[in-house]
Amino acid sequence: MRTLQCDVVVCGAGPGGSMAARYCAEGGLDTILIEKKAEIGAPLRCAEGVSKKWLQEVGIEPDPSWIRGDMKGAIIKSPQGTTFQLDESKAGAEVGYVLERHIFDKALAKKAAEAGARIMMRTSCTGVIREDGKLVGIKARSMGEEIEIRAKCVVAADGYESQVGRWAGIDTNLSLSDIDSCIQYRMCNIDVAPDYCEFVIGSVAPGGYIWIFPKGNGVANVGIGVMGRLCKGDGDAKRYLDDFIAKDPRFAKGQILEIMGGFVSTCPGLDCSVDDNIILVGDAARIIDPITGGGIAHACRTGMYAGKVLTECAKTGDFSKKALMAYEKMWRDRMEDKLYRNFMAKEKLATLDDETIDELIKMIKTADIGEVNVYNLLKAVKERFPKVVEGFEDLI
Amino acid sequence: MIVDVNRCLHCGGCVGSCPQNAIFLNDFVLEFNDDCTRCGRCVKLCPVSALSLEAKA
């Protein structure tokens, strides 16, 4: 069997994997980045909306080639049709871009390649290799050939599927409350605001929401997430989305150009995302904003942190869990509070009926919130509807 | 497990949701291994109802 050697093998060339590979390679590590699919960034499993401010934090220069739309704001809508419009002047950094993921993901992989990482396409991890109990690499299938890739550390960046971590003994299982089953249509010929991302919450999407993210020229990503616990098993996500589209006149002449599925986790991250000789990043580590389901920024941050920590570990040759805990600390210091707060908000939101949601949106419309972000919205809710934030008021 | 290959979107949602890690997605092929306990979680969650425990009548 063909065996490859490297310092770090990264499984999955999404944003998290490519960032990890880039920062490992920049740190001088011999890095292999493997990707199961035949194309990086496609097929799409994402709504493509991101905020702006984190890009600089992770060393990504905004590039017009992967920015499909620069949003002016966001619209939050109740099932009764009450809307709250957030404009960029008030929404600050929460408003952002709609991406072209198939270009964005390739741009990040290209950065990894330029830093010296080797990219192996059509190569999927099929298991881990242990010798005397120690994790020493992965088994993989590369263009049909069974191979071994031996490494000092494995970075699991295999997204929602999160199988690599489980093969290595890390429990990445989710409860049904922390899974959103999603489906999205790329629709054309529709009459939606060209520069506002729209979110519809309430019974139209139990435990989740419907999104309309414009892609320009009467095209948008129209999708839905439904909480797993509230799914009945008859293709709920598609059924709810189809119902919504059928009732909204803006889609009367709409046609679907592309259908895509894709799940998100909505927990506040794994209890621990490292073990001896392995780090989990991004969706694989279940590090996703539980209320928005947004994971690109989190994947890029955790990928970068992984690369930086592994660069340090290489100096002493210590890739033990203890050494890798520096990564765990880094992401927790940066994101844990917000993840937990938004997790609690998600749990509460799933219990509210449409009337309460409508009341909340009406209240937010009239309240003077200052800069609108999830934190300030929750603060306003806490003042007027303390019951809604019961149990996590200390975080607000 | 029965996979309706004409409905499946190959999104991998069932893979990441399987408590047994018993489902594998390779491009357009969804495979179940012997660890599958037929718990039905993937059936419940599939966004397009492509999975079932028994063949549909």
Interface residues (C-beta under 8 A of the other chain):
Chain A: K36 K37 A38 P43 R45 S124 G159 Y160 E161 S162 Q163 R166 W167 T172 N173 L174 L176 I179 S181 C182 I183 V226 G228 C231 K232 G233 D234 G235 D236 A237 K238 I259 M260 G261 G262 F263 S265
Chain B: L9 H10 C11 G12 G13 V15 G16 S17 P19 N21 F24 L25 N26 D27 G40 R41 V43 K44 L45 C46 P47 V48 S49 A50
